[in-house]
């Protein structure tokens, strides 16, 4: 590869070499999905690796607080979103020594995950054709104790109205339990509702609590919501998925790009934006997610981590044990 095919990008104290910046990772399309469905949005534009580098360089100050200190799983697409994909957990030996790594125990051995602590690392990962960053819900200094709880609202079809309704119901229940919560589009089909924790509970405790909340909500609205893990048992009901709340499981990181036409972005939003008739899971893309980030939609919400004990007691007082 000639030097002319590369571009140097300054990132803090480091310079990152971006190879083949003109390589198309997101081919353009003649039309984007309709905005009426849950997966509507995306602008159908063509985006190159260089475009993704520019996006991540601009969004880094909003994105990095959600990445620092967390093991990552990387969705890499060397030939673009229409080519083969592979999910990378182990950090290749070829990665620069200045990139943070985390050796994580697993059954029968260890995995050396990449950790993205700075803009240079973020841009290096984009140069490696990383499209989506999936992060752990715990940090490297306390791997067994998550400081995030995630409810994944997964619709059965393309009606985003069901997602909007489920988010509103879940938000109201969490408010009853005096738990702060934050809302994020997934950039794919649904929404994530994120609850900040104090990092003192085990994954089992967190998942059990999340399941109890989801069961309570599904029990109150059995025709609309379900916690059934098997698709065949869900029918046309929205799935309240709590399975991400487990050791070594991941959730898409805020402001990460999804490997879908139009380069949609998983984007934090304020609760009052749930009423926006134009809202879909793919409402924001690399073209406009930065504008949304500048509004600070979570406004410090995730800094107020909570213990689950009081919330669990209140849940059982209000709704009984399930």
Phi, psi and omega per residue, in radians:
X1 nan 2.272 -3.124
X2 -1.352 2.741 3.119
X3 -1.078 -0.482 -3.125
X4 -1.177 -0.266 -3.133
X5 -1.564 0.073 -3.105
X6 -2.100 2.860 -3.116
X7 -2.411 2.385 3.117
X8 -1.687 2.298 -3.122
X9 -2.188 2.224 3.113
X10 -1.411 2.320 3.119
X11 -2.455 1.680 -3.091
X12 1.136 -2.217 -3.128
X13 -1.463 -0.049 -3.038
X14 -2.050 2.773 3.016
X15 -2.049 2.207 -3.111
X16 -1.839 2.291 3.121
X17 -1.558 2.111 3.128
X18 -1.808 2.033 -3.092
X19 -1.609 2.406 3.125
X20 0.898 1.002 -3.107
X21 -1.109 -0.360 -3.140
X22 -1.522 0.001 3.138
X23 -1.130 2.245 -3.126
X24 -1.381 2.117 3.074
X25 -1.776 -0.499 3.099
X26 -2.146 1.704 3.110
X27 -1.083 2.562 3.082
X28 -1.222 2.791 3.105
X29 -2.310 2.740 -3.108
X30 -1.265 -0.363 3.128
X31 -2.780 2.600 3.128
X32 -1.771 2.820 -3.120
X33 -1.007 2.592 -3.139
X34 -1.107 2.540 -3.063
X35 -1.361 -0.082 -3.102
X36 -1.393 -0.379 -3.086
X37 -1.568 2.973 -3.124
X38 -1.141 -0.476 -3.135
X39 -1.789 0.250 -3.134
X40 -1.144 2.808 -3.138
X41 1.973 -2.855 -3.026
X42 1.346 2.422 -3.035
X43 -1.751 -0.002 3.073
X44 1.218 0.153 -3.115
X45 -1.386 2.840 3.023
X46 -1.494 2.360 3.093
X47 -2.279 2.375 3.133
X48 -1.739 3.010 3.056
X49 -1.043 -0.678 3.101
X50 -1.061 -0.671 3.082
X51 -1.089 -0.718 3.137
X52 -1.198 -0.612 3.051
X53 -1.087 -0.802 3.135
X54 -1.073 -0.737 3.119
X55 -1.077 -0.861 -3.074
X56 -1.200 -0.562 3.076
X57 -1.130 -0.686 -3.127
X58 -1.309 -0.639 -3.042
X59 -1.526 -0.149 -2.969
X60 -0.936 -0.750 -3.071
X61 -1.170 -0.374 3.072
X62 -1.590 -0.521 -3.048
X63 -1.493 -0.685 -3.012
X64 -1.054 -0.627 3.099
X65 -1.021 -0.391 3.132
X66 -1.602 -0.088 -3.098
X67 -1.954 -0.585 -2.999
X68 -0.974 2.307 3.052
X69 1.323 0.217 -3.111
X70 -2.088 2.311 3.018
X71 -1.048 2.553 -3.098
X72 -2.124 2.633 2.858
X73 -2.005 2.307 -3.006
X74 -1.941 2.291 3.043
X75 -1.665 1.839 -3.074
X76 -1.844 2.403 -3.125
X77 -2.319 1.366 -3.068
X78 -0.998 -0.522 -3.140
X79 -1.832 0.345 -3.138
X80 1.557 3.072 -3.018
X81 -1.204 -0.297 3.106
X82 -1.574 -0.073 -3.137
X83 -1.738 -3.043 -3.139
X84 -1.066 2.576 3.111
X85 -2.081 2.595 2.960
X86 -2.504 2.508 -3.114
X87 -1.667 2.087 -3.049
X88 -1.822 2.133 3.019
X89 -1.829 -0.910 -3.132
X90 -1.267 2.382 3.112
X91 -1.403 2.157 3.132
X92 -1.085 2.593 3.109
X93 -1.088 -0.403 -3.088
X94 -1.298 -0.242 -3.134
X95 -1.147 2.544 -3.125
X96 -1.005 2.624 -3.102
X97 -1.165 -0.387 -3.111
X98 -1.360 -0.120 3.063
X99 -1.411 2.261 -3.118
X100 -1.202 2.433 3.084
X101 -2.165 2.724 3.081
X102 -2.343 2.070 3.091
X103 -1.465 2.021 -2.997
X104 -2.008 2.230 3.108
X105 -1.142 2.478 2.998
X106 -2.471 2.946 3.141
X107 -1.071 2.073 3.108
X108 1.506 0.125 3.129
X109 2.881 -2.552 3.138
X110 -2.437 2.810 3.006
X111 -2.181 2.358 3.101
X112 -1.751 1.673 -3.106
X113 -1.400 2.642 2.945
X114 -1.375 2.478 3.046
X115 -2.139 2.262 -3.085
X116 -1.753 1.736 -3.075
X117 -1.785 -0.146 -3.074
X118 -2.685 2.978 -3.085
X119 -1.126 -0.662 -3.130
X120 -1.048 -0.747 3.105
X121 -1.094 -0.761 -3.136
X122 -1.013 -0.797 -3.125
X123 -1.219 -0.617 3.079
X124 -1.082 -0.722 3.140
X125 -1.137 -0.637 3.075
X126 -1.143 -0.702 3.093
X127 -1.051 -0.509 3.092
X128 -1.455 0.263 3.106
X129 1.141 0.548 2.989
X130 -1.318 2.207 3.105
X131 -1.724 -0.916 -3.052
X132 -2.073 2.337 3.069
X133 -1.818 2.132 3.088
X134 -1.852 2.180 -3.037
X135 -1.919 2.656 2.993
X136 -1.220 2.753 3.084
X137 -1.591 0.003 3.039
X138 -2.141 2.974 -3.102
X139 -1.889 2.845 -3.061
X140 -1.088 -0.477 -3.122
X141 -1.487 -0.031 3.108
X142 -2.757 1.135 -2.980
X143 -1.057 -0.511 -3.064
X144 -1.529 -0.019 -3.020
X145 -2.248 1.672 -3.103
X146 -1.168 2.566 3.012
X147 -1.949 0.230 3.034
X148 -2.400 2.497 2.999
X149 -2.113 2.324 -3.075
X150 -2.175 2.235 2.929
X151 -1.788 2.168 3.134
X152 -1.796 2.000 -3.111
X153 -1.619 1.821 -2.974
X154 -1.945 1.862 -3.097
X155 -1.311 2.683 3.119
X156 -1.321 -0.514 -3.096
X157 -2.340 -2.591 -3.060
X158 -1.807 0.213 -3.137
X159 -1.514 1.806 -3.107
X160 -1.235 -0.277 3.085
X161 -1.027 -0.617 3.126
X162 -1.179 -0.608 3.110
X163 -1.194 -0.790 3.130
X164 -1.023 -0.775 -3.128
X165 -1.146 -0.766 -3.131
X166 -1.118 -0.697 3.118
X167 -1.094 -0.738 -3.140
X168 -1.115 -0.766 3.138
X169 -1.130 -0.742 3.137
X170 -1.160 -0.742 3.113
X171 -1.046 -0.694 3.123
X172 -1.155 -0.693 3.129
X173 -1.158 -0.765 3.123
X174 -1.105 -0.613 3.084
X175 -1.139 -0.689 3.052
X176 -1.030 -0.618 -3.121
X177 -1.475 0.041 3.128
X178 1.072 0.652 3.072
X179 -1.914 2.197 3.044
X180 -1.187 2.628 3.131
X181 -2.582 2.663 -3.113
X182 -2.218 2.597 -3.031
X183 -1.957 2.457 3.130
X184 -2.559 2.365 2.956
X185 -1.232 2.590 3.123
X186 -1.519 -0.240 -3.037
X187 1.353 0.075 -3.105
X188 -2.208 -1.427 -3.055
X189 -2.181 -0.590 -2.978
X190 -2.279 -2.593 3.135
X191 -2.271 2.662 2.937
X192 -1.900 2.422 2.965
X193 -1.954 2.110 -3.004
X194 -1.945 2.277 3.113
X195 -2.003 2.172 3.111
X196 -1.360 2.352 -3.124
X197 -2.017 2.873 -3.130
X198 -1.480 0.007 3.069
X199 1.305 0.364 -3.125
X200 -1.873 -0.064 -3.110
X201 -1.770 2.686 3.044
X202 -1.379 2.895 3.079
X203 -1.068 -0.692 3.136
X204 -1.064 -0.748 3.130
X205 -1.122 -0.729 -3.124
X206 -1.171 -0.798 -3.139
X207 -1.128 -0.690 3.120
X208 -1.091 -0.732 3.105
X209 -1.139 -0.796 3.133
X210 -1.043 -0.701 3.127
X211 -1.149 -0.671 3.135
X212 -1.141 -0.699 3.079
X213 -1.118 -0.823 -3.124
X214 -1.103 -0.723 3.117
X215 -1.113 -0.674 3.122
X216 -1.087 -0.790 -3.116
X217 -1.201 -0.764 3.128
X218 -1.143 -0.589 3.095
X219 -1.171 -0.534 3.122
X220 -1.380 -0.441 -3.111
X221 -2.329 1.098 -3.012
X222 -1.148 -0.363 3.135
X223 -1.455 -0.262 -3.059
X224 -2.018 -0.487 -3.030
X225 -2.216 2.656 3.116
X226 -2.603 2.721 2.998
X227 -2.002 0.261 -3.136
X228 -1.183 2.141 -3.093
X229 -1.254 -0.538 -3.121
X230 -1.482 2.273 -3.099
X231 -1.016 -0.653 -3.087
X232 -1.141 -0.334 -3.137
X233 -1.628 -0.055 -3.048
X234 -1.577 -0.491 -3.040
X235 1.101 -2.347 3.129
X236 -1.770 0.378 -3.138
X237 -1.536 2.645 3.086
X238 -1.309 2.390 -3.100
X239 -1.612 2.106 3.029
X240 -1.538 1.674 -3.001
X241 -1.618 2.121 3.099
X242 -2.042 0.185 -3.019
X243 -1.235 -0.270 3.117
X244 -1.237 -0.264 -3.107
X245 -1.487 1.167 -3.112
X246 -2.620 2.725 3.139
X247 -1.009 2.314 3.104
X248 1.282 0.017 3.017
X249 -1.492 2.774 -3.070
X250 -2.316 2.907 3.008
X251 -2.379 2.629 3.136
X252 -1.052 2.436 -3.101
X253 -1.379 2.554 3.027
X254 -0.972 2.354 3.109
X255 1.294 0.165 3.062
X256 -1.392 2.671 -3.125
X257 -1.546 2.520 3.080
X258 -1.775 2.591 -3.087
X259 -1.449 1.152 -3.104
X260 -2.395 2.725 -3.121
X261 -0.934 2.403 3.124
X262 1.535 -0.070 3.115
X263 0.965 0.989 3.081
X264 -1.175 2.735 -3.043
X265 -2.168 2.398 3.009
X266 -1.253 1.981 -2.886
X267 -2.229 2.185 3.018
X268 -1.079 2.535 3.069
X269 -2.509 2.792 3.092
X270 -1.417 2.710 -3.102
X271 -1.067 -0.572 -3.130
X272 -1.255 -0.264 3.076
X273 -1.317 -0.162 3.093
X274 -1.111 -0.385 -3.133
X275 -1.483 -0.101 -3.137
X276 -1.154 2.066 -3.116
X277 -1.110 -0.313 3.135
X278 -1.560 0.017 -3.092
X279 -1.263 2.296 2.983
X280 -2.454 3.032 3.120
X281 -1.119 -0.395 -3.125
X282 -1.999 0.559 -3.069
X283 -1.012 -0.707 -3.092
X284 -1.910 2.571 3.119
X285 -2.255 -3.103 3.088
X286 -1.071 -0.280 -3.134
X287 -1.339 -0.472 -3.034
X288 -2.440 0.072 3.140
X289 -1.128 -0.558 3.130
X290 -1.089 -0.700 3.109
X291 -1.049 -0.725 3.100
X292 -1.168 -0.716 -3.128
X293 -1.051 -0.638 -3.110
X294 -1.147 -0.282 3.102
X295 -1.412 -0.106 -3.139
X296 0.917 1.062 -3.006
X297 -1.112 -0.440 -3.135
X298 -1.630 -0.319 2.975
X299 0.695 0.965 3.060
X300 1.356 0.097 -3.102
X301 -0.976 -0.717 -3.003
X302 -1.411 -0.017 3.059
X303 -1.479 -0.142 -3.088
X304 -1.801 1.161 -3.126
X305 -1.153 2.445 -3.055
X306 -2.101 2.693 2.960
X307 -1.412 2.635 -3.078
X308 -1.612 -0.280 -3.094
X309 -0.948 -0.939 3.133
X310 -1.065 -0.657 3.135
X311 -1.174 -0.706 3.113
X312 -1.111 -0.755 3.117
X313 -1.093 -0.734 -3.136
X314 -1.157 -0.692 3.113
X315 -1.021 -0.771 -3.107
X316 -1.281 -0.554 3.068
X317 -1.156 -0.682 -3.076
X318 -1.420 -0.658 -2.964
X319 -2.183 -0.066 -3.111
X320 1.415 2.964 -3.128
X321 -1.503 2.357 -3.135
X322 -1.987 nan nan
